[in-house]
Each structure stands twice: as structure tokens, then as C-alpha cells.
Amino acid sequence: MDKKIVIPRGEYIALYGTLSEYVLVKSSLDPIFEEDENGNETMTEEKQDEYIDIVNDIEDILSDYVDKGEIKTVFAIVAPGFSGEPGNVNSAFIFASLMPWEDRSRHQKDIVREIFPKLISMPGAMIFTINPPSLGQSPFKSPVRLVISGTDYDQVGEWGETIKNISQDIGLRNARIDYKVDKPRLNLKVDRDAASNLGVSADDIATSLDALYGSRKVTNYSLDGITYNVILKADEKYLVDESNLDNIFIKSSTTQKLIPLSNLVNNNLEATSKSLKRVNRLPSVTLSSSISPGSSLGDTLNDLINESSKVLPSNAKISFAGASKEYFETGYKLELTILMAILVVYLVLSAQFESFRNPLIIILTVPITMTAGIYSLFVTGTSLNVYSQIGFLMLIGLIAKNGILVVEFANQLIEDGMKKSQAIIESSLIRFRPVIMTTLSTLLGAIPLILSTGAGAESRFAMSVVVFGGIALASFITLYLIPALYLLIEKDD
């Protein structure tokens, strides 16, 4: 055995295999697009004068699946308002609750895949379906949310439209931005020269507009022990259009006459967006989108970043929100979490063996295990998500068990006077049966999770397939690797 050449090369091959397979495996925040949660939501945005009819048409389409026994209930919320804010009257949420697993033959994603073409072809509406997330995110937010920031709202709105136009080429579905210039806004500018000549101050004008249009508390009174606020505000009929400025009068401080507000301000009517958002104090728009069937969140976001860098100018700033932001945050933390887990295991083993070299033998088997786990994801087509990440953390502890059994017994044989080279070979032969028994028990424990069905089966599968594949492949390799590493690191005196 050429101990100086074989062992390092094997470790390098394992590390290279880990990195190459890591790139090929699809990644996502959770198995949301495979997870069957017994429900989905349909969001619509329609023309205001047709929205009731369109909602009824959608319910008619879904009622066919109720008759088939696949959908249990359907109910709609028109003009949904959340967080105390009123919703748009031309939007609606339609919730479809599916029958339990045992009462239907098709998966949720298969039902959604069949319904979606029927909904998207309806004229006069933009309709998209959302599968409820399995990690507690908002069910009303799309998985892809790209935030585009700049120095001007009109400019970032154009950038958002640019990304929206190329969205279908990168696997996005029903892309939309939250900046829509479709709401009227009346701009008032005080004519300071005219106001000064007429004896009206800008403060009087601002106070009058604030009270009449925004309301102002002027006093309160008590009646039967209850205190009531007196709020000053103009009647709604005087707030309809700009012509009502002729009906608002402000008293002149010089002539004591009432001056029409229209003589004191210049006004112009323009279109604007309903909401103007800022992110990091910069004007921003958010592009939201669903993901095409068969695509992963990680691949879609990476494609979105690459294409955005090609079409957006250098002064455009992009970031992410919602599930997209969480995906990058959890993805960056995976490597750190694994490194911390390896460090903790190494320190614990160092205290157990009272040596820094013996734990190194066990820790060097981790690349083989990680390679086996990633290869299992690649073969089964499972994405690298939160649940599979938990499986990788379990692998570190499970594979260390095999090394502890062999190395600890070898140290005992060395204390009895046996040479190190003979002790590790003898320990490997004697500990072979316990290693195989514990490996088989772990594999048998993972099989029910792999074969399980029902709600949440995809989450259990993602975790168990990493454990099963990682232990099955790595255990037999480490049976050779641990003695070889021991001979390399713990040489005979």
C-alpha cells in the first residue's frame, strides 16, 4: 500500500466530486413545488367592471373538479384587504381546498398543472396559481420577488418592465411589477406671489387643505360621561375633482375677504402609481413571479440575476424579498453550518480521544459522505433544500460513529502492546460486524420515510434520501478509508 499517494488523492477526488455534484443539484428553499399541502390559491387581477363575472367563471371551472372529487371546497375573497389596508376592487383570491390524499388519485401539482392553462386563457384577467409554502411563508406572496432600486420611480418602473418582458425566457410565469401608473393624482403648488398680494400665507393654505382633505381634530366634548372628538373634514362631494377648489375659501389677513383657493394655487392632474415604495431609502419596484413547472427556485433566481445584469444599467441595484431572500440567506448559511458542525464534532472527539490526530482521521471521511449525499440528490432529482440540509447535518454525526468504533478499539489494542499497523487492521476486522449492524439499522430506519406517501412526504423524502444514500455509499468506502488514514497519520514508532 502506497500510503503517501493513495490517501490524499482519494480525498481530492472526493472533494472534487462534492463540488461538481453540488453545482449540478437543483436548489430551493423548500420542496414547495412538489409538496402536496391539500390546497392552493388562485389570484386574479381584472378590469373593474368585469371582475365579478370573471370570478364566477373561475369558480365554474373549479366546480368541475369538485364534481370529480378532487377539490373539496372553493371560496373567493373579492377586494382582499390585509394588515388593515383596503384591497383593490379589481382583485380577488380564490381558495381551493383539495380532498385528503386517500380520497383522490392525483397529486396537487398535477391538478394545478391541468387547471392553470384553463385559467390563463381567460380574456380580461391575469390569473396565477400559488401552492401554499410548507415553511410558514406568506401564502399570498410569489416565490420569486426581485426588488429593483434606482434614483427615480419612472426609471425603475421602466427597468421593471424590461425584466418583465424577458421573464418567460428565464422560466418565470405571470411576472408582474407593483408599479402601475394608473391612478390619478392632483398636484397643488402654491402661487406665492398671488397669495402674498391677497394677504394669504402659505401656512394658512396648507392648514386649510390638511383640515378639509385629511381631517383635523379641533376639540372634544362630553355627553353622559362619554368624551367625543370633534373632527373637521370636508364632505365627500367636495373632494371629487379639482373644480371643487373654487368652493374652498380662505380669509385674507389684510382685506378680511374670503379668497377662493383656486386663485391661490396652481394645479395639474397626472397619473401615478397607487403606492411608491422605497427600499434602503431608494425608489424601488418589486417584480413578482411564479416558477414554471419543472424549474427550481435556485436555478431560476440565478438565471434572473444573470439576465438582469445584461439588460439593466450599472446604476441599477437589485435585491430580493420574501422567499427569494430567505433562499439566499439559508443557502449562504448552509456552508457555515456544516463547517461549525464539523468543528464541534472535531472538538468533542479531541476531548474523547485526548488527541488532535485521532479525530482528524474521522473528520477526513466527511468529504466522502457529503459526496455520497449530494450524489443521492442528483440521482433522485431532489433539490437541495432545508430538509435535505438537515439530512447532511445528520450524516456528519452518523458517519463519525463508524470511525469512533474502529479508532477507539485500535487505541485499546495499542495500549495492550500491539503495533499500530497491526492494531488498526485487527480493529477493522473485529469492528466490521458492529459497523455493518449499525449501518443496516440506520438504512432500515430511513426506508419508511423514503417510501412514505401523503401530505408532507416530499419533505421527509428529501431528508431521508440524503441519509440513506450517504450512509449506504460512504460506509463501505470508509471501511477502507479509515484504516488507510490511520496508517498515514498514526505511524509506527
Disulfide bonds with the S-S distance in Angstrom:
none
